[in-house]
Amino acid sequence: MGTLIYTALCSLDGFIADDDGNFDWAEPKEDVHSFINGLEALNDIVLYGRKLYEIMVAWEDMDLEAMPAYIQDFARAWRKTEKIVYSRSLESVKTAKTSLRSTFDPDEVRRLKASHSQVGIGGAQLAGVALGHGLVDEVNLFVHPEIRGSGNPALARGVRSHLALVETEQFASGVALLRYACR
């Protein structure tokens, strides 16, 4: 059985974006980006909510020639990974190796976990649905030394889950990784 892992970049007070949807304060520095690259390279498939997918589409056609190696590494990993996007409003997807679903099917996700060693999930609302179904095995929060006060929460409201802290990592940029196992 594979592992379903939710990863998010967030502020110390738990927000992935401010009230206007701005998240530039959470853009990872090289040290964090390189660490995330290693995690992303392990994903056989990634499940995305619409909003995060629309942000990630930029990685598909990004001109990498002048980019630093850590950016190139992430783009290559993202491009080679199979993706499923969950959206009721999208009519099609713009990227290779990507399929679209209009509804979240917990049984399909269980089958994906059974046939892949590691499945990533991105997007707080989608991850909240998966957490609510008891499908998420691990939560990785890259906590930035920022307090935003309000915005889009990294963890969906109304979802309850008991977690066990299994690892912490501190980065030179001031970011801390909190890795939790879901019980």
FIKE-655242 format. One record per atom (N, C-alpha, C, CB): residue in one letter; x, y, z. Coordinates in pm, whole numbers, padded with zeros to 5 digits, always signed. Atoms other than C-alpha are relative to their C-alpha. Last residue first. Glycine has a CB too. Example, Ala and Ser with C-alpha at 12.3 -4.5 7.8 and 13.67 -1.06 7.14 Angstrom:
S-00082-00119-00006
S+01367-00106+00714
S-00077+00109+00073
S+00041+00046-00142
A+00089-00119+00000
A+01230-00450+00780
A+00090+00120+00000
A-00099+00003+00125
END
This chain:
R+00033+00124-00071
R-00313+00808+01290
R-00138-00045-00038
R+00009+00018+00152
C+00141+00003-00039
C-00178+01060+01044
C-00029-00135+00065
C-00094+00024-00123
A+00068+00121+00046
A+00200+01093+01043
A-00144+00008+00048
A+00070-00131+00052
Y+00089+00072-00089
Y+00335+01445+01078
Y-00052-00127-00068
Y-00118+00089+00043
R+00055+00118+00070
R+00628+01624+00921
R-00077-00083+00101
R+00114-00085-00068
L+00066+00083-00101
L+00696+01978+01045
L-00063-00115-00076
L-00108+00082+00086
L+00087+00108+00047
L+00947+02150+00818
L-00054-00073+00122
L+00076-00100-00096
A-00006+00125-00074
A+01082+02477+00951
A-00097-00099-00064
A-00036+00022+00151
V+00115+00088+00015
V+01163+02781+00737
V+00022-00126+00084
V-00023-00037-00150
G+00094-00024-00109
G+01419+03031+00864
G-00125-00085-00006
G-00039+00141+00002
S+00090-00110+00036
S+01615+03052+00537
S-00102+00032+00109
S-00072-00032-00129
A-00072-00127-00020
A+01890+02838+00692
A-00088+00120-00030
A+00124+00004-00089
F-00077-00045+00115
F+01644+02549+00711
F+00063+00135+00028
F-00089+00007-00124
Q-00012-00145+00003
Q+01516+02364+01018
Q+00092+00038-00115
Q+00054+00056+00135
E-00120-00041+00073
E+01390+02009+00988
E+00001+00151+00000
E+00004-00060-00147
T-00011-00144+00020
T+01137+01838+01210
T+00131+00026-00072
T-00008+00078+00136
E-00127-00060+00041
E+01031+01477+01197
E-00014+00151-00002
E+00043-00052-00140
V-00103+00102+00024
V+00769+01230+01323
V+00134+00059-00043
V-00048-00096-00106
L-00118-00064+00056
L+00506+01454+01485
L+00110-00105-00015
L+00049+00119+00089
A-00117+00021-00084
A+00198+01238+01542
A+00120+00063-00070
A+00024-00153+00027
L-00129+00010+00066
L-00137+01346+01404
L+00111-00025+00101
L+00029+00127-00081
H-00105+00006-00102
H-00498+01301+01513
H+00131-00027-00072
H-00030-00110+00108
S-00089+00115+00017
S-00742+01417+01249
S+00104+00005+00111
S+00068+00001-00141
R-00070+00041-00121
R-01036+01654+01243
R+00084-00123-00030
R-00100-00029+00117
V-00058+00133+00012
V-01163+01845+00943
V+00077-00031+00127
V+00092-00011-00125
G+00099+00103-00024
G-01398+02138+01003
G+00051-00143-00009
G-00110+00016-00095
R+00079-00013-00122
R-01174+02399+00847
R-00099-00117+00010
R-00075+00135+00003
A+00141-00033+00018
A-00935+02286+00576
A-00072+00004+00135
A-00068-00103-00092
L+00080+00117-00037
L-00568+02289+00666
L-00147+00041+00000
L+00043-00056+00140
A-00071+00117+00053
A-00332+02534+00497
A-00077-00129+00027
A+00140-00010+00060
P-00068+00089-00093
P-00578+02816+00566
P+00064-00120-00071
P-00098-00049+00104
N+00044+00136+00030
N-00650+03079+00300
N+00076-00097+00090
N+00023-00034-00150
G-00024+00047+00136
G-00610+03427+00444
G-00058-00138-00022
G+00148+00000-00031
S+00120+00058+00062
S-00579+03589+00783
S+00037-00045-00140
S-00120+00101-00002
G+00119-00052-00066
G-00322+03727+01026
G-00131-00055-00053
G-00003+00146-00012
R+00084-00067+00099
R-00029+03675+00790
R-00128+00057+00060
R-00034-00095-00112
I+00135+00001-00057
I+00242+03587+01041
I-00086+00083-00093
I-00003+00056+00150
E+00091-00108+00037
E+00565+03498+00865
E-00129-00018+00078
E-00027+00001-00155
P+00000-00093-00114
P+00859+03278+00960
P-00076+00129-00034
P+00144+00033+00042
H-00083-00117+00025
H+00762+03018+00700
H-00010+00096+00118
H-00044+00071-00132
V+00048-00117-00071
V+00628+02676+00803
V+00100+00115-00017
V-00021-00032+00151
F-00119-00084+00003
F+00687+02400+00552
F-00042+00135+00053
F+00062+00010-00146
L+00021-00144+00000
L+00406+02165+00654
L+00135+00070+00004
L-00089+00044+00120
N-00126-00075-00005
N+00431+01800+00557
N-00033+00148-00009
N+00098-00043-00114
V+00016-00143+00026
V+00122+01590+00637
V+00136+00066+00019
V-00109+00065+00094
E-00104-00089-00049
E+00137+01211+00614
E-00032+00143-00040
E+00139-00043-00055
D-00090+00070-00092
D-00097+00918+00566
D+00101+00092+00066
D+00074-00109-00075
V-00133-00062-00008
V-00391+01095+00406
V+00082-00071+00107
V-00011+00151+00032
L-00089+00048+00106
L-00686+00868+00320
L+00142+00053+00010
L-00057+00037-00132
G-00104+00082-00061
G-00897+00898+00637
G+00101-00053-00100
G-00063-00116+00072
H+00024+00140+00035
H-01200+01020+00440
H+00106-00094+00059
H-00003-00016-00151
G+00132+00036-00052
G-01191+01359+00612
G-00037-00145-00028
G-00104+00090-00058
L-00017+00020-00145
L-00818+01381+00538
L-00131-00046+00063
L+00049+00129+00069
A-00072+00127-00016
A-00895+01331+00168
A+00025-00032+00147
A+00134+00005-00076
V+00094+00108+00037
V-01157+01606+00175
V+00067-00136+00022
V-00047+00015-00148
G+00100+00010-00107
G-00919+01834+00363
G-00101-00108-00026
G-00070+00132+00017
A-00063+00076-00109
A-00642+01757+00112
A-00096-00016+00117
A+00129+00070+00046
L-00006+00140+00043
L-00875+01872-00164
L+00062-00087+00108
L+00079-00014-00131
Q+00137+00052-00002
Q-00951+02194+00025
Q-00003-00148-00040
Q-00091+00082-00095
A+00052+00017-00135
A-00587+02263+00108
A-00140-00060+00004
A-00001+00132+00072
G+00121-00080-00008
G-00449+02203-00238
G-00068-00027+00132
G-00095-00030-00119
G-00023-00142-00016
G-00188+01945-00319
G-00129+00078-00010
G+00099+00049-00103
I+00126-00071+00012
I-00184+01568-00281
I+00026+00146+00030
I-00110-00059+00094
G+00004-00133-00060
G+00115+01346-00341
G-00140+00058-00015
G+00104+00093-00065
V+00096-00088+00064
V+00096+00972-00401
V+00003+00133+00074
V-00145-00063-00001
Q+00023-00129-00066
Q+00387+00745-00313
Q-00091+00087-00087
Q+00133+00073+00027
S-00069-00002-00128
S+00434+00372-00377
S-00019+00132+00074
S+00149-00026-00020
H-00114-00091+00006
H+00166+00349-00642
H+00068+00002+00137
H-00044+00144-00042
S-00080+00028+00119
S-00092+00073-00712
S+00122+00092-00016
S-00087+00012-00121
A-00036+00142+00008
A-00260+00046-00371
A+00094-00028-00117
A-00126-00085-00014
K-00096+00030-00107
K-00253+00423-00317
K+00047-00145-00007
K-00063+00028+00138
L-00126-00067+00035
L-00417+00474-00655
L+00107-00029+00105
L-00021+00152-00015
R-00062+00081+00107
R-00683+00214-00568
R+00134+00061-00043
R-00095-00011-00121
R-00050+00123-00063
R-00754+00395-00239
R+00069-00090-00103
R-00115-00076+00069
V-00122-00038-00070
V-00779+00720-00434
V+00059-00120+00073
V-00027+00116+00098
E-00105-00015+00102
E-01031+00560-00670
E+00133+00036+00067
E-00039+00109-00104
D-00040+00134+00043
D-01233+00444-00369
D+00108+00005-00108
D-00120-00078-00051
P-00091+00061-00098
P-01232+00795-00221
P+00047-00140-00041
P-00067-00007+00135
D+00047+00135-00027
D-01385+00938-00542
D+00099-00068+00096
D-00014-00082-00133
F-00099+00077-00076
F-01342+01315-00565
F-00061-00135+00035
F+00044+00077+00129
T+00030+00030-00140
T-01566+01462-00832
T+00111-00084+00061
T-00135-00073+00013
S+00094-00101-00050
S-01520+01636-01167
S-00036-00024+00146
S-00126+00000-00085
R+00115+00064-00064
R-01204+01445-01253
R-00091+00110+00052
R+00045-00096+00115
L+00095-00085-00072
L-00939+01566-01498
L-00113-00085+00056
L-00056+00110-00093
S+00140+00032+00025
S-00631+01388-01628
S-00088+00081+00094
S-00027-00153+00017
T+00099-00054-00093
T-00275+01510-01658
T-00139-00043-00041
T+00009+00153+00007
K+00008+00096-00111
K+00034+01350-01812
K-00101+00041+00105
K+00137-00016+00064
A-00019+00141+00033
A+00078+01657-02031
A-00011-00084+00127
A+00137-00023-00068
T-00133+00058-00018
T-00060+01993-01924
T+00001-00148-00037
T+00047+00019+00143
K-00095-00057+00097
K-00346+02221-02023
K+00135-00068+00001
K+00018+00145+00026
V-00128-00031-00061
V-00642+02050-01855
V+00100+00037-00109
V+00053-00120+00085
S-00115+00075+00051
S-01000+02057-01978
S+00124+00041+00077
S+00019+00024-00152
E+00050+00087+00106
E-01350+02171-01882
E+00111-00084-00060
E-00066+00082-00108
L-00089+00016+00116
L-01249+02317-01548
L-00064-00094-00102
L+00138-00054+00043
S+00008-00113+00093
S-01539+02416-01321
S+00092-00011-00121
S+00030+00126+00074
R+00133-00003+00061
R-01618+02102-01120
R-00010+00109-00106
R-00107+00022+00108
S+00065-00129+00018
S-01253+02041-01047
S-00137-00019-00061
S+00086+00093-00088
Y+00140+00010-00040
Y-01024+01761-00932
Y-00063+00139-00010
Y-00014-00057+00146
V+00056-00126-00048
V-00694+01746-01119
V-00148-00022+00030
V+00020+00115-00103
I+00146+00001+00010
I-00504+01420-01158
I-00048+00130+00064
I-00063-00127+00071
K+00080-00091-00082
K-00131+01432-01231
K-00149-00024-00024
K+00037+00147-00032
E+00142+00007+00038
E+00133+01188-01357
E-00079+00087+00097
E-00053-00149+00001
T+00096+00061-00092
T+00484+01304-01278
T-00141+00003-00057
T+00004+00070+00135
K+00003+00146+00020
K+00740+01366-01553
K-00107-00070+00085
K+00136-00058+00033
R+00041+00037+00135
R+00671+01738-01581
R-00011-00150-00019
R+00097+00056-00101
W+00143-00031+00017
W+00684+01801-01208
W-00050-00047-00135
W-00025+00150+00016
A+00078+00094-00082
A+01018+01622-01168
A-00148+00022-00020
A+00037+00015+00149
R-00012+00134+00060
R+01170+01813-01460
R-00083-00103+00077
R+00148-00044-00005
A+00079+00002+00123
A+01035+02145-01328
A+00006-00138-00066
A+00051+00108-00098
F+00142+00007-00035
F+01171+02077-00980
F-00085-00012-00125
F-00042+00122+00082
D+00028+00132-00059
D+01518+01994-01110
D-00148-00014+00035
D+00086-00023+00125
Q+00003+00097+00109
Q+01525+02302-01334
Q-00036-00139+00052
Q+00135-00003-00073
I+00126-00027+00070
I+01437+02522-01037
I-00016-00099-00115
I-00003+00147-00053
Y+00107+00049-00086
Y+01717+02363-00830
Y-00139+00026-00060
Y+00009+00066+00137
A+00015+00146+00006
A+01961+02405-01118
A-00116-00050+00085
A+00129-00068+00045
P-00095+00075-00084
P+01910+02781-01140
P-00033-00150-00004
P-00004+00053+00146
M+00042+00023-00138
M+01704+02908-01436
M+00109-00074+00079
M-00132-00080+00003
A-00069-00095-00087
A+01857+03051-01753
A-00032-00019+00148
A-00036+00141-00040
E-00140-00019+00037
E+01769+02755-01976
E+00077+00091+00096
E+00008+00057-00139
L-00089+00036-00110
L+01451+02657-01794
L+00147+00037-00024
L-00010-00146+00026
D-00131+00006+00065
D+01191+02824-02013
D+00104-00018+00111
D+00028+00129-00086
M-00101-00096-00047
M+00871+02742-01825
M+00131-00021-00075
M+00021-00015+00152
D-00065-00063+00115
D+00627+02542-02038
D+00109+00100+00040
D-00102+00070-00084
E+00006+00081+00122
E+00489+02291-01787
E+00084+00059-00114
E-00145-00014-00045
W-00117+00087+00008
W+00601+02464-01467
W+00006-00079-00130
W+00000-00095+00118
A-00116-00077+00047
A+00349+02746-01521
A+00125-00087-00015
A+00029+00115+00098
V-00008+00010+00146
V+00067+02491-01486
V+00122+00073-00055
V-00128+00057-00064
M-00109+00091+00038
M+00143+02482-01111
M+00017-00015-00151
M-00024-00135+00062
I-00128-00062-00033
I-00071+02788-01035
I+00116-00084-00055
I+00014+00019+00153
E-00012-00117+00087
E-00375+02650-01218
E+00128+00078+00028
E-00121+00091+00017
Y-00037+00044+00135
Y-00317+02316-01044
Y+00020+00120-00092
Y-00108-00094-00057
L-00143+00029-00001
L-00320+02488-00705
L+00047-00047-00137
L+00032-00107+00106
K-00077-00123-00021
K-00658+02645-00773
K+00151-00026-00003
K-00039+00064+00132
R-00006-00090+00115
R-00812+02334-00929
R+00091+00120+00022
R-00138+00048-00033
G+00121-00079+00009
G-00729+02086-00653
G+00018+00101-00113
G-00033+00070+00136
Y+00006-00144-00017
Y-00442+01858-00733
Y-00144+00049+00005
Y+00074+00070-00112
L+00140-00042+00009
L-00365+01487-00696
L-00005+00149+00033
L-00092-00082+00098
V+00041-00106-00092
V-00002+01392-00761
V-00145+00037-00030
V+00093+00124-00012
I+00117-00072+00049
I+00130+01066-00909
I-00035+00106+00103
I-00122-00098-00027
D+00036+00068+00124
D+00443+00856-00869
D-00112+00075-00070
D-00042-00146+00027
N+00142+00017+00034
N+00576+01100-00612
N-00016-00072-00133
N-00071+00136-00004
L+00047+00131-00046
L+00938+01039-00505
L-00146-00027-00036
L+00017-00010+00150
A-00053+00101+00091
A+01074+01329-00713
A-00046-00140+00038
A+00153+00006-00001
E+00085+00006+00120
E+00844+01561-00519
E+00046-00108-00096
E+00000+00134-00071
L+00129+00058-00035
L+01021+01487-00189
L-00087-00021-00125
L-00074+00090+00100
G-00021+00140-00037
G+01369+01544-00328
G-00130-00069+00036
G+00097-00009+00116
N-00029+00075+00122
N+01255+01862-00500
N+00019-00148+00029
N+00125+00056-00068
I+00130+00035+00059
I+01105+01979-00169
I+00020-00079-00130
I-00083+00127-00028
F+00056+00105-00085
F+01453+01967-00013
F-00134-00048-00057
F-00019+00051+00146
S-00077+00122+00025
S+01599+02163-00304
S-00052-00117+00082
S+00148+00024+00031
H+00039+00050+00133
H+01320+02421-00277
H+00073-00131-00030
H+00032+00105-00109
V+00131+00065-00013
V+01382+02460+00096
V-00043-00062-00132
V-00107+00101+00049
D-00013+00113-00093
D+01753+02531+00054
D-00131-00078+00015
D+00046+00051+00137
E-00069+00116+00059
E+01705+02740-00262
E+00006-00119+00095
E+00141+00038-00041
K-00139-00030+00034
K+01449+02975-00110
K+00066-00131-00045
K+00077+00063+00123
P-00113+00064-00070
P+01083+02877-00117
P+00135+00047-00052
P-00010-00151-00013
E-00084+00057+00106
E+00823+03128-00230
E+00125-00059+00065
E+00037+00108-00108
A-00029+00142-00026
A+00610+03169+00082
A+00084-00064-00110
A-00129-00077+00016
W-00077+00010-00123
W+00608+03552+00086
W+00042-00144+00031
W-00081+00056+00117
D-00141-00023+00034
D+00490+03539-00275
D+00092-00008+00121
D+00015+00134-00068
F-00082+00094-00078
F+00162+03380-00158
F+00149+00021-00030
F-00041-00145-00031
N-00143-00021+00020
N-00100+03634-00267
N+00079-00096+00090
N+00039+00147+00030
G-00054+00115+00072
G-00458+03502-00278
G+00149+00010-00025
G-00071-00015-00130
D+00006-00028+00144
D-00601+03844-00188
D+00054-00116-00084
D+00079+00125-00031
D+00141-00018+00040
D-00683+03738+00170
D-00017+00027-00149
D-00060+00113+00078
D+00071-00106-00073
D-00327+03607+00216
D-00143+00014-00055
D+00076+00135-00011
A+00009-00123+00079
A-00204+03271+00095
A-00074+00103+00083
A-00073-00024-00138
I-00076+00026+00122
I-00103+02935+00246
I-00001+00121-00093
I-00057-00121-00072
F+00062-00042+00125
F-00211+03033+00597
F+00091-00027-00119
F-00037+00148+00006
G+00073+00104+00072
G-00128+02847+00920
G-00066+00039-00131
G-00100-00052+00086
D+00138+00009-00046
D-00028+03110+01175
D-00089-00083-00092
D-00057+00139+00014
L+00000+00051-00137
L+00342+03042+01118
L-00141-00012+00054
L+00083+00090+00091
S-00050-00095-00099
S+00282+03095+00748
S-00004-00066+00137
S-00084+00131-00001
C+00096-00084-00074
C+00237+02806+00508
C+00072+00096+00093
C-00096-00087+00080
L-00082-00109-00049
L+00397+02591+00239
L-00095+00094+00072
L+00079+00074-00116
A+00041-00140+00017
A+00195+02275+00197
A+00108+00092+00055
A-00135+00027+00070
T-00109-00094-00026
T+00253+01902+00150
T-00050+00141-00027
T+00125-00032-00088
Y+00039-00139+00024
Y-00014+01633+00174
Y+00117+00090+00041
Y-00130+00038+00081
I-00067-00105-00076
I+00123+01279+00144
I-00049+00138-00044
I+00153-00010-00018
L+00056-00125+00050
L-00066+00965+00042
L+00051+00113+00089
L-00158-00005-00003
T+00019-00107-00097
T+00150+00655+00105
T-00056+00124-00070
T+00132+00033+00071
G-00076-00123+00010
G+00136+00338-00098
G-00039+00101+00106
G-00018+00060-00136
M+00085-00119+00000
M+00000+00000+00000
M+00088+00123+00000
M-00096+00001+00121
END
